[in-house]
Amino acid sequence: MSEGSVIVDVAIDQGGSIETIDRVTTHENPTYVKHGVVHYAVANIPGAVARTSTWALTNATMAYALQIADFGPRAAVLNNKSLARGVNVLNGHVTHEAVARSVNASFISVEDALDEELG
C-alpha cells in the first residue's frame, strides 16, 4: 500500500484479516502507523455507537427471526438460502466449511444435517 494509506480490519475480533496488523487497538487509541500506513484495528467497532448499531443489527436480522418463529427452524432454513448460509452448526455437525476447517472438524451440508435429523 502507498504511504499515507489507511487500512481498517473489521474482523480483528475474530483474529483479523490484515497481514500487517499485529495488535488490537482501542477506541481510546485506535490507530498506529506501520510501513507508512495507518492501521485501525479496534475490536467491537459497533461498541462506539451501541444504540445505532443495535438498531442496524435488529433491522438486518428481524426478518430471519420472524421466519424461524413463523415456520420453525427446519422449514425456515430449507426455504431461505440466505438463512441456510448463516447456519454454522446443526444437530451436532459443523455445517459451514470454513468453520469446520478452522476447528479441524468434519463438514456436512445443512441439508444433509437436516436429513439426518429425520433419520
Summary of the structure (lengths in Angstrom):
residues: 119
radius of gyration: 19.2
end to end distance: 53.2
largest distance: 58.7
contacts: 270
relative contact order: 0.10
helix: 48%
strand: 15%
